[in-house]
Amino acid sequence: MKGIGKIILFGVALWFAVLAVAMMLFQIRQEQPIFFETLITIVLATCTVVAGAIYLRGVQGDYFKAG
């Protein structure tokens, strides 16, 4: 159960990070929606890679099973 809680925590943190950035960039969405979508895609990809790296940092072996 410890691993499930950590995965859920990372998922919520990832969702909140993207939401916070989207809220900060909301003015851009109204003026240039294509640019906003591009920025949000980049933010989501970056946050996902960082969260995955942090999550897998503590794994000593068998990465496929842990990930």
C-alpha positions in Angstrom: 0.0 0.0 0.0 2.9 2.3 0.6 3.7 2.4 -3.2 0.1 3.1 -4.2 0.0 6.1 -1.9 3.2 7.5 -3.3 1.9 7.0 -6.9 -1.4 8.8 -6.0 0.5 11.6 -4.3 2.7 12.1 -7.3 -0.4 12.1 -9.6 -2.1 14.7 -7.5 1.0 16.9 -7.3 1.4 16.6 -11.1 -2.2 17.6 -11.7 -1.9 20.6 -9.3 1.3 21.8 -10.9 -0.2 21.8 -14.3 -3.4 23.5 -13.0 -1.4 26.2 -11.3 0.6 27.0 -14.4 -2.6 27.0 -16.5 -4.2 29.4 -14.1 -1.1 31.7 -14.3 -1.2 31.6 -18.1 -5.0 32.0 -18.5 -4.7 35.5 -19.9 -2.6 34.0 -22.8 -5.4 31.5 -23.5 -7.9 34.2 -24.3 -5.5 36.0 -26.6 -3.6 33.2 -28.2 -5.2 29.8 -27.6 -2.7 27.8 -29.8 0.3 29.2 -27.9 -1.4 28.4 -24.6 -2.1 24.8 -25.7 1.6 24.4 -26.7 2.8 25.8 -23.4 0.5 23.5 -21.4 1.7 20.5 -23.3 5.4 21.4 -22.6 4.6 22.0 -18.9 2.8 18.7 -18.7 5.6 16.7 -20.3 8.2 18.4 -18.2 6.3 17.8 -14.9 5.7 14.2 -15.9 9.4 13.5 -16.6 10.5 15.2 -13.4 7.9 13.4 -11.3 8.9 10.1 -12.9 12.6 10.7 -12.3 11.9 11.6 -8.6 9.7 8.6 -8.2 12.2 6.1 -9.7 15.2 7.6 -8.0 14.7 5.4 -5.0 14.3 2.2 -7.0 17.3 -0.1 -6.7 16.4 -2.6 -9.3 13.6 -4.1 -11.4 12.5 -0.8 -12.8 9.7 -2.3 -14.9 8.0 -3.7 -11.9 8.4 -0.4 -9.9 7.3 1.8 -12.8 
